[in-house]
Amino acid sequence: MSTCMALMGLLAFSLASAEPGVTPSIVRFGVLMPLSSAFAEVGVSYYRGARAAFEDANRAGGIAGRKVHLVALDTLPVPQETVAQAKDALTTTIADEQVVGLIGAVGLPSVAALVPVLESHGVPLIGAATGLVSQVRDPAGWVFPVRRGDEEVMEGMVRLLSNMSVTQLAVVLPRSPDAARQVQLLRESVKSGKVSLVAQVEVGDTSIELAPQVAALMASKPEAVLSLGSYQMTEALVRQMRSAGYKGLFVAHSDVGTRKLIAALKDGARGMGVVSGLPSPNATHLVVGREYRTAMERLAEGERVVVDEASFEGYLAARVALEGLKQLGTGPTRRGLRYVLANQPIEVSGLRFDYRKAGERGLQSPGSLYVVTGDGRISQ
């Protein structure tokens, strides 16, 4: 009886001391994105990009003898749902669902709400899908974005517009806290430059009846119009302003869902600018861009390859996570992964990610403003 009790005690100790999300043969990450709701388009694409990177790693033998697995954590882009899903994945007694790290999460409120959960469980969040991470109160550094922040995105866009001799800019935004913060960053960016913000117009994110907004925009006579809303709203905006005689430039934030927007506008998307905190997903002049496309082609298995900003961001987030695991070698842990990311640069096929300085955390290359070409592709 005593021997049996001793064995049971040893088993209980080994289970209690086992690293969450790690077994002798597997390391698990959770992708925390909307995958089945009305918001699923971006989430599914992000998940596919992360999965493409992990499957490539597994084809090459995994990391330190372990396969890397993704656990799909289907959520809504609201704090309560995001936190609930994260807690389940971090504390569940079902071994196949525990994770060593989290990837994704949509929007500033959700990411901010996750920080106490990340700290309490010692787990990093990689690739948060928001350009407003700098406004999250995260002094200990548990959130690791891959995109450049919207501060730099707006500054870069204003600088490029100024170089194009554009001086009059208008912005159209949905009624959301994130969009309001983006506009505040835009206002900071135009303060000392040659570009003036001549109009700020609010709409419902999926609104398509925009007559009052179009009238206000036309009256302000902008040379460029920036849209921070959904692809539905942006499509309606472009069509209705063109019908009203607008001849200027349209620019959309990459979060608009560029692939859907191009498909909806067809030839009307030609010449539209897309401002992003990442390189273009068609950046085949970059090694990582070519690797991303190849990984997506393998994942598609002969079907049409979907290349867009969301899957590229998911791919890069997964690559950063994988590089962190490589640095840890045979002993991956939640806190160990966070320590590696926070204390040394991560190289991903020519892109450098550095999280050591509070004001410059993430991708060390600038973001970009790229253009939709005549055949509907996103140029480099």
C-alpha positions in Angstrom: 0.0 0.0 0.0 2.8 2.4 0.9 4.5 1.8 -2.5 1.2 2.4 -4.3 0.7 5.7 -2.4 4.3 6.7 -3.1 3.8 6.1 -6.8 0.5 8.1 -6.8 2.3 10.9 -5.0 5.1 10.9 -7.5 2.6 11.0 -10.4 0.7 13.8 -8.8 3.9 15.8 -8.3 5.0 15.2 -11.9 1.6 16.3 -13.2 1.6 19.4 -11.0 5.1 20.4 -12.0 4.7 19.7 -15.8 5.0 22.9 -17.9 1.6 23.9 -19.2 1.4 23.5 -23.0 4.5 21.4 -23.2 4.8 17.6 -23.4 7.9 15.5 -24.5 6.7 15.6 -28.1 4.5 18.7 -28.5 4.4 22.4 -27.7 1.0 24.1 -28.0 0.1 27.7 -28.7 -3.4 29.2 -28.7 -4.5 31.5 -31.5 -7.0 33.9 -29.9 -9.1 35.3 -32.8 -12.7 35.5 -34.0 -13.1 32.4 -36.1 -16.9 31.8 -36.6 -18.8 35.1 -35.9 -19.5 38.1 -38.2 -15.9 39.1 -37.5 -14.4 35.8 -38.6 -12.9 37.0 -41.9 -9.8 38.6 -40.4 -9.6 35.9 -37.6 -9.7 32.9 -40.0 -7.1 34.5 -42.3 -4.8 35.3 -39.3 -5.2 31.7 -38.1 -4.3 30.3 -41.5 -1.1 32.4 -41.7 0.0 31.2 -38.2 -0.9 27.6 -39.1 1.1 27.8 -42.4 4.2 28.8 -40.4 3.7 26.1 -37.8 3.2 23.4 -40.5 6.4 24.5 -42.2 8.3 24.2 -39.0 6.8 20.7 -38.4 7.9 19.6 -41.9 11.4 20.6 -40.9 11.3 18.4 -37.8 9.7 20.8 -35.3 11.5 22.7 -32.6 14.1 20.8 -30.5 12.4 17.5 -31.2 8.9 18.7 -30.5 6.0 19.3 -32.9 4.3 22.7 -32.6 0.5 22.6 -32.5 -2.1 25.4 -32.6 -5.2 25.4 -30.5 -8.0 27.5 -32.1 -9.5 29.8 -29.5 -12.6 31.2 -31.2 -13.7 34.4 -29.6 -15.4 37.8 -30.2 -13.4 41.0 -30.4 -14.7 42.2 -27.0 -12.7 42.1 -23.7 -15.0 39.7 -21.7 -15.0 37.0 -24.4 -11.3 37.3 -25.1 -10.3 37.1 -21.4 -12.7 34.1 -20.9 -11.1 32.2 -23.8 -7.6 33.0 -22.7 -8.3 31.9 -19.1 -9.8 28.6 -20.3 -6.7 27.8 -22.4 -4.3 28.7 -19.7 -6.0 26.9 -16.8 -7.9 24.0 -18.4 -7.3 20.5 -16.9 -7.6 19.1 -20.5 -3.9 18.7 -21.4 -4.5 19.0 -25.1 -5.9 22.5 -24.7 -3.3 24.0 -22.4 -0.9 26.4 -24.2 2.6 27.8 -23.6 1.8 31.1 -25.3 -0.9 33.0 -27.0 -1.0 34.5 -30.5 -3.4 37.2 -31.7 -6.2 39.0 -30.0 -8.1 41.8 -31.8 -8.4 45.4 -30.7 -7.0 47.6 -28.0 -9.7 47.0 -25.3 -9.3 43.2 -25.6 -5.5 43.4 -25.5 -5.5 45.7 -22.5 -8.0 43.4 -20.6 -5.6 40.5 -21.2 -2.5 42.0 -19.6 -3.5 41.0 -15.9 -4.2 37.5 -17.2 -0.9 37.3 -19.0 1.0 38.5 -15.9 -0.8 36.2 -13.4 -0.1 33.1 -15.6 3.3 34.1 -16.8 2.4 33.8 -20.5 3.4 36.1 -23.5 0.9 37.4 -26.1 2.6 37.5 -29.5 1.2 39.4 -32.6 -1.6 41.4 -31.0 -3.8 42.5 -33.9 -3.9 46.2 -33.1 -1.6 49.1 -33.9 -2.4 50.7 -30.6 -0.4 48.4 -28.3 1.7 51.4 -27.0 -1.5 52.6 -25.3 -1.9 49.4 -23.4 -0.7 49.6 -19.8 1.9 46.8 -19.9 4.9 48.0 -17.9 6.3 44.6 -17.3 6.1 43.7 -21.0 3.9 40.7 -21.7 2.5 41.9 -25.1 4.8 41.4 -28.2 3.3 43.0 -31.4 4.7 42.2 -34.8 3.3 45.3 -36.6 4.6 48.8 -36.2 2.4 51.0 -34.0 -0.2 53.3 -35.5 1.8 56.3 -34.3 4.5 55.5 -36.8 1.9 54.4 -39.4 0.2 57.8 -39.3 3.5 59.7 -39.3 4.8 57.7 -42.2 1.6 58.2 -44.2 1.6 62.0 -43.6 5.2 62.1 -44.6 4.5 60.2 -47.9 1.5 62.4 -48.7 3.6 65.5 -48.1 6.2 64.1 -50.5 3.4 63.6 -53.0 2.5 67.3 -52.5 -0.8 66.4 -50.9 -1.7 69.1 -48.3 -5.4 68.6 -47.7 -6.4 65.4 -45.9 -9.8 64.2 -44.7 -10.5 61.1 -42.5 -13.6 58.9 -42.2 -13.9 56.8 -39.1 -16.4 54.4 -37.5 -17.8 55.2 -34.1 -15.3 53.1 -32.1 -12.7 53.8 -29.4 -9.9 52.4 -31.5 -10.7 54.6 -34.5 -11.0 57.7 -32.2 -7.5 56.9 -30.9 -6.2 56.5 -34.4 -7.5 59.9 -35.4 -5.8 61.4 -32.3 -2.5 60.0 -33.5 -3.2 61.3 -37.0 -3.8 64.8 -35.5 -0.5 64.6 -33.7 1.2 63.6 -36.9 -0.1 66.6 -39.0 0.7 69.2 -36.3 4.2 70.1 -37.5 3.9 69.1 -41.2 2.6 70.5 -44.5 -0.5 68.3 -44.5 -3.7 69.7 -42.9 -6.6 67.7 -41.6 -9.5 69.5 -43.2 -12.4 67.2 -42.2 -13.2 64.4 -39.8 -16.4 62.5 -40.5 -17.9 59.7 -38.4 -20.1 56.9 -39.8 -21.4 53.5 -38.7 -18.8 50.9 -39.4 -20.9 49.0 -41.9 -23.0 52.0 -43.1 -23.5 52.3 -46.8 -25.9 55.3 -47.0 -23.4 58.1 -46.8 -25.0 61.1 -48.5 -24.4 63.6 -45.5 -20.9 62.4 -45.0 -20.1 62.6 -48.7 -21.5 66.1 -48.9 -19.4 67.2 -45.9 -16.3 65.7 -47.4 -16.8 67.2 -50.8 -17.3 70.6 -49.2 -13.9 70.4 -47.4 -12.2 69.7 -50.8 -9.6 67.2 -49.6 -6.8 66.0 -51.9 -6.8 62.6 -50.1 -9.3 60.7 -47.9 -8.3 58.2 -45.3 -10.8 55.5 -44.3 -10.4 53.7 -41.0 -13.6 51.7 -41.3 -14.7 48.3 -42.7 -14.5 47.3 -46.3 -18.3 47.7 -46.7 -18.2 51.3 -45.5 -15.0 52.0 -47.5 -16.5 50.6 -50.7 -19.6 52.7 -50.3 -17.5 55.8 -49.6 -15.4 55.3 -52.7 -18.3 54.7 -55.0 -20.4 57.6 -53.7 -17.6 60.1 -53.7 -16.5 59.1 -57.2 -20.2 59.6 -58.3 -20.1 63.0 -56.7 -17.1 63.9 -58.8 -14.2 63.4 -56.4 -10.9 63.0 -58.3 -8.5 62.7 -55.3 -6.7 59.8 -53.6 -8.2 57.3 -51.3 -6.2 55.6 -48.6 -7.4 52.7 -46.4 -5.9 51.4 -43.2 -4.8 47.8 -43.7 -7.3 46.7 -41.0 -10.0 47.5 -43.5 -9.8 44.0 -45.0 -8.0 44.9 -48.3 -8.7 41.6 -50.1 -12.5 42.0 -49.6 -12.3 45.7 -50.5 -10.5 45.0 -53.8 -13.0 42.2 -54.7 -15.9 44.6 -54.0 -14.6 47.6 -55.8 -13.0 45.7 -58.7 -11.6 48.3 -61.1 -12.5 51.1 -58.7 -9.8 50.0 -56.4 -7.1 50.9 -58.9 -4.6 53.4 -57.4 -6.0 53.2 -53.9 -3.3 53.5 -51.2 -3.1 51.1 -48.2 -1.3 52.2 -45.1 0.1 49.4 -42.9 2.4 48.7 -40.0 3.8 45.7 -42.0 5.4 45.3 -45.4 3.0 44.4 -48.2 1.9 40.8 -48.1 3.1 40.7 -51.7 6.6 41.8 -50.7 8.4 39.1 -52.7 11.5 41.2 -52.8 11.9 40.2 -49.1 13.0 36.7 -48.1 10.2 36.4 -45.5 7.7 37.5 -48.1 8.7 34.7 -50.4 8.7 32.2 -47.5 5.2 33.3 -46.5 3.8 32.8 -50.0 5.4 29.4 -50.3 4.0 28.4 -46.9 0.5 29.6 -47.9 0.7 27.6 -51.2 1.6 24.4 -49.2 -1.3 25.0 -46.9 -3.7 25.6 -49.8 -2.8 22.2 -51.3 -3.6 23.2 -54.9 -6.5 25.5 -54.0 -6.4 29.2 -54.7 -3.9 30.9 -52.4 -5.3 33.7 -50.3 -2.6 36.4 -49.6 -3.6 39.3 -47.4 -2.5 41.4 -44.4 -4.2 39.3 -41.8 -2.6 36.0 -42.8 0.8 37.7 -43.2 0.5 39.1 -39.7 -0.5 35.7 -38.3 2.4 34.1 -40.2 4.9 36.6 -38.7 3.5 36.2 -35.2 4.0 32.4 -35.5 7.5 32.9 -36.8 8.5 35.1 -33.9 7.0 32.5 -31.5 9.0 29.8 -33.2 12.3 31.7 -33.1 11.7 32.3 -29.4 11.2 28.5 -28.9 14.4 27.8 -30.8 16.3 30.1 -28.4 14.9 28.1 -25.4 16.1 24.7 -26.8 14.9 21.6 -25.1 13.2 23.3 -22.1 10.4 25.6 -23.3 8.4 27.4 -20.6 5.9 30.2 -20.6 8.1 32.5 -18.6 11.2 31.4 -20.5 9.6 32.3 -23.8 8.6 35.7 -22.5 12.2 36.3 -21.2 13.8 35.4 -24.5 11.4 37.8 -26.4 11.9 40.6 -24.0 15.7 40.4 -23.8 17.2 39.7 -27.2 16.4 40.6 -30.8 14.4 38.0 -32.9 15.5 37.6 -36.5 12.9 36.3 -39.0 14.4 35.8 -42.5 15.7 39.4 -42.7 13.1 41.1 -40.5 14.3 42.1 -37.1 11.9 42.3 -34.1 13.2 43.9 -30.9 11.2 44.3 -27.7 13.9 45.7 -25.4 13.0 49.4 -25.7 9.6 50.5 -24.5 9.1 53.0 -27.3 10.3 50.9 -30.1 8.9 47.4 -29.5 8.4 45.1 -32.4 9.3 45.3 -36.1 12.4 47.4 -36.6 11.6 48.1 -40.3 9.2 50.9 -41.1 5.6 50.2 -42.1 4.5 51.0 -45.7 2.0 52.6 -47.9 1.4 50.5 -50.9 -0.9 50.8 -53.9 -3.6 48.6 -55.5 -2.6 48.0 -59.1 -4.8 47.9 -62.2 -5.2 44.1 -62.0 -6.3 44.2 -58.4 -3.1 43.1 -56.8 -1.4 44.9 -53.9 1.9 46.3 -55.1 5.2 46.1 -53.2 
